[in-house]
């Protein structure tokens, strides 16, 4: 995940191609914290929400530290280079220790939230699917599966998720 992967991925193969092992495939994703500030196309193409098994994640680790680093920035600003490094190192070590200490509680809470969210999403999906005729649902499933398979090689495959004006679509025969 990278906050500007939509621009970076364009030349990644050209830049790193020969140095990457042949069997590696990379999903291209922008964390949910940043993707909403991009174009609509970036959301469909790069949001982790549309990557199978990627789940919903903000994907931003370093950005969460900035607020706490702001508290020591005035002290670090006036310090010598060596002292500044010590201040930041101590502060980051303290942050890491707090994260490790609180991780079990945090992960349990996030797991409960994920279970609730999953149940709501499944109900919403099932309610929506019941409004489709079977042929529409079958076509929908086929298009989505194809897009998910192809998105690693061609991120534009996820453009299938773009909303369509159904009033302009020809009616499907049952």
RABEL-V639977 format. One record per residue. N is the residue number from 0. RES is the residue in one small letter. PHI is phi in radians with two decimals (999 if undefined). NEAR is the number of other ideal C-beta (glycine too) atoms within 10 Angstrom. Layout:
n = {N & N}
res = {RES & RES}
phi = {PHI & PHI}
near = {NEAR & NEAR}
//
This chain:
n = {0 & 1 & 2 & 3 & 4 & 5 & 6 & 7 & 8 & 9 & 10 & 11 & 12 & 13 & 14 & 15 & 16 & 17 & 18 & 19 & 20 & 21 & 22 & 23 & 24 & 25 & 26 & 27 & 28 & 29 & 30 & 31 & 32 & 33 & 34 & 35 & 36 & 37 & 38 & 39 & 40 & 41 & 42 & 43 & 44 & 45 & 46 & 47 & 48 & 49 & 50 & 51 & 52 & 53 & 54 & 55 & 56 & 57 & 58 & 59 & 60 & 61 & 62 & 63 & 64 & 65 & 66 & 67 & 68 & 69 & 70 & 71 & 72 & 73 & 74 & 75 & 76 & 77 & 78 & 79 & 80 & 81 & 82 & 83 & 84 & 85 & 86 & 87 & 88 & 89 & 90 & 91 & 92 & 93 & 94 & 95 & 96 & 97 & 98 & 99 & 100 & 101 & 102 & 103 & 104 & 105 & 106 & 107 & 108 & 109 & 110 & 111 & 112 & 113 & 114 & 115 & 116 & 117 & 118 & 119 & 120 & 121 & 122 & 123 & 124 & 125 & 126 & 127 & 128 & 129 & 130 & 131 & 132 & 133 & 134 & 135 & 136 & 137 & 138 & 139 & 140 & 141 & 142 & 143 & 144 & 145 & 146 & 147 & 148 & 149 & 150 & 151 & 152 & 153 & 154 & 155 & 156 & 157 & 158 & 159 & 160 & 161 & 162 & 163 & 164 & 165 & 166 & 167 & 168 & 169 & 170 & 171 & 172 & 173}
res = {x & x & x & x & x & x & x & x & x & x & x & x & x & x & x & x & x & x & x & x & x & x & x & x & x & x & x & x & x & x & x & x & x & x & x & x & x & x & x & x & x & x & x & x & x & x & x & x & x & x & x & x & x & x & x & x & x & x & x & x & x & x & x & x & x & x & x & x & x & x & x & x & x & x & x & x & x & x & x & x & x & x & x & x & x & x & x & x & x & x & x & x & x & x & x & x & x & x & x & x & x & x & x & x & x & x & x & x & x & x & x & x & x & x & x & x & x & x & x & x & x & x & x & x & x & x & x & x & x & x & x & x & x & x & x & x & x & x & x & x & x & x & x & x & x & x & x & x & x & x & x & x & x & x & x & x & x & x & x & x & x & x & x & x & x & x & x & x & x & x & x & x & x & x}
phi = {999 & -2.64 & -1.21 & -2.21 & -1.05 & -1.04 & -1.67 & -1.24 & -1.18 & -0.97 & -1.95 & -1.06 & -1.06 & -1.10 & -1.33 & -1.95 & -0.69 & -1.13 & -1.56 & -1.53 & -1.05 & -1.12 & -1.48 & -1.48 & -2.10 & -2.13 & -1.36 & -1.75 & -2.50 & -2.02 & -1.01 & -1.11 & -1.17 & -1.74 & -1.09 & -1.27 & -1.58 & -1.68 & -1.16 & -1.02 & -1.03 & -1.11 & -1.06 & -1.12 & -1.44 & -2.24 & -1.17 & -1.09 & -1.06 & -1.80 & -1.75 & -0.93 & 1.16 & -1.48 & 1.23 & -1.81 & -2.50 & -1.22 & 1.24 & -2.02 & -1.69 & -1.14 & -1.08 & -1.21 & -1.49 & -1.06 & -1.07 & -1.27 & -1.21 & -1.04 & -1.13 & -1.81 & -1.10 & -1.17 & -1.21 & -1.22 & -1.07 & -1.63 & -1.44 & -1.22 & -1.00 & -1.14 & -1.18 & -1.05 & -1.09 & -1.11 & -1.05 & -1.16 & -1.11 & -1.08 & -1.15 & -1.18 & -1.10 & -1.10 & -1.05 & -1.09 & -1.08 & -1.09 & -1.11 & -1.08 & -1.12 & -1.62 & -1.04 & -1.02 & -1.11 & -1.06 & -1.15 & -1.10 & -1.12 & -1.12 & -1.14 & -1.08 & -1.09 & -1.14 & -1.10 & -1.08 & -1.10 & -1.11 & -1.12 & -1.13 & -1.14 & -1.13 & -1.11 & -1.04 & -1.07 & -1.09 & -1.10 & -1.21 & -1.13 & -1.16 & -1.47 & -1.55 & -1.40 & -0.97 & -1.17 & -1.10 & -1.10 & -1.10 & -1.11 & -1.02 & -1.03 & -1.12 & -1.11 & -1.17 & -1.05 & -1.10 & -1.11 & -1.10 & -1.20 & -1.47 & -1.13 & -1.18 & -1.47 & -2.48 & -1.11 & -1.26 & -1.02 & -1.34 & -1.10 & -1.03 & -1.36 & -1.11 & -1.17 & -2.07 & -1.43 & -1.18 & -1.20 & -1.72 & -1.44 & -1.15 & -1.17 & -1.55 & -1.40 & -1.44}
near = {21 & 16 & 18 & 12 & 23 & 20 & 11 & 13 & 16 & 11 & 10 & 14 & 11 & 8 & 11 & 10 & 10 & 7 & 6 & 13 & 5 & 5 & 5 & 6 & 7 & 12 & 15 & 17 & 22 & 24 & 20 & 17 & 15 & 21 & 24 & 12 & 10 & 18 & 10 & 10 & 14 & 19 & 20 & 22 & 25 & 28 & 22 & 19 & 15 & 18 & 18 & 11 & 6 & 14 & 11 & 14 & 15 & 14 & 19 & 15 & 10 & 7 & 13 & 12 & 15 & 10 & 8 & 13 & 15 & 9 & 9 & 17 & 13 & 9 & 13 & 15 & 9 & 8 & 15 & 8 & 7 & 8 & 12 & 16 & 12 & 13 & 17 & 16 & 10 & 11 & 18 & 14 & 10 & 12 & 14 & 11 & 10 & 11 & 13 & 9 & 10 & 11 & 10 & 9 & 9 & 11 & 10 & 10 & 11 & 11 & 10 & 10 & 11 & 12 & 10 & 10 & 12 & 12 & 10 & 10 & 11 & 10 & 10 & 10 & 10 & 9 & 9 & 10 & 13 & 8 & 8 & 13 & 11 & 9 & 11 & 13 & 14 & 11 & 13 & 13 & 11 & 10 & 13 & 15 & 11 & 12 & 18 & 15 & 11 & 14 & 22 & 13 & 8 & 11 & 21 & 12 & 18 & 21 & 13 & 17 & 15 & 10 & 7 & 8 & 6 & 7 & 5 & 6 & 8 & 5 & 6 & 10 & 6 & 7}
//
